[in-house]
Amino acid sequence: MRFQQIRHSIVAGVAAGLATGALAAAQSGPAQPAAAAKSGPPPTVTVTMVSSQMLDRPMMLPGDLSAFQDVEIRARVAGFVEAIGVDRGSAVKKGQLLARLAAPELTAQRVESEAKVQGALSQRVEAEAKLAADESTYQHLKTAAATPGVVAGNDVEVALKAVDADRARVESARQNEKAQQQVARSTRDIETYLRIVAPFDGVVTDRNVHEGSLVGPGTPALLRVQEVSHLRLVVAVPEDAVAEIARGQTITFTVPAFPGEKFSGKIARSSRALDPRTRTMPVELDVVNTDGKLSPGMFANVAWTMHRARPSLFVPPSAIATTTERTFVVRVRNGETEWVDVKRGAAMGPLVEVFGSLSAGDQVAVRGTDELRAGTRVVVKLAAPAK
């Protein structure tokens, strides 16, 4: 009885094993069609051609107009405003008298210095006269000393020493006279500061004093003169547009004060250094303003055009894929995809400039994505040309 139970258990186990194997075989059978499905026809990818074009991208940049020359005129000596002949808005010419100051102390200094010059002159003349007399005496004594016993030798030596002393006094008097003359010239030069003249042709844009005002080196500016017939237009050019700045190039701009009217200026100079805060380079344009329409301080909208010296490569913005690790386009070559690292440049219309190992005419996927892995076999479909 015991033997029969054991035999029945063995038979049941074998049957169960056969059933499990049959079930596994039944489950593995449908997997073959799925694998066949994965190795089916390759996906279709819409591609576009990489184009080569000259970058010509217009953009509007802000600018500020300023006077070509701008000077605050201050008093160089202390004094009172005796007369002032200009006011805000007055047009002036270079060298024109703007104001006249009065400084009695300076006048007294000049009179005193001139008197000292006369005193020094008298001292020199007196010393030269004494030198001439002592030299004459010395020559007579020297001649007489040639006859023995007529003149003592000591008298000749004393006369010679007197001549040497006179020569020293004459030289000292001459040096003193020169010093006094220098002081007198300095005083007269300082007196010229009492006449305040225009440093260049321009317009008086500010006036802060009136007749009778006490002014000096430490007081605020008397006047402000600006050259407005010739202006500077300062434009902050972005870093990616500074490579092709051409001196002498004509640039147009507008100002809010005259809507619809265009003005122009020529590129004259640049700072040749970028502002690290804004990554822009200040560029100056010279603007002729003989009619006086424009004014310093006006805001300008500058029509700047970005150029490149050589043609650049362009693709649609959608073709550029960006991940946390790289920026690339998916190029299709011989029916197989590959990732090409690129750097994004300037946008021009519906395209964007790219830099990388690409050539004009390369086919890249219109939609760049990291889902389209490198090395994938694809069918190419050329995108319709952009309208």
Secondary structure, DSSP 8 states (H G I E B T S, - for coil): -HHHHHHHHHHHHHHHHHHHHHHHHHHHTTHHHHHHHHTSS--EEEEEE-EEE--EEEEEEEEEEEESSEEEE--SS-EEEEEE---TT-EE-TT-EEEEEE-HHHHHHHHHHHHHHHHHHHHHHHHHHHHHHHHHHHHHHHHHTTSTTTS-HHHHHHHHHHHHHHHHHHHHHHHHHHHHHHHHHHHHHHHHTTEEE-SSSEEEEEE---TT-EE-TTS--SEEEE--SEEEEEEEEEGGG-TT--TT-EEEEE-TTSTT--EEEEEEEE-SS-BTTTTEEEEEEEEE-TT--S-TT-EEEEEEEEE-SS-EEEE-GGG-EE-SS-EEEEEEETTEEEEEEEEEEEEETTEEEEEES--TT-EEESS--TTS-TT-B-EEEE-----
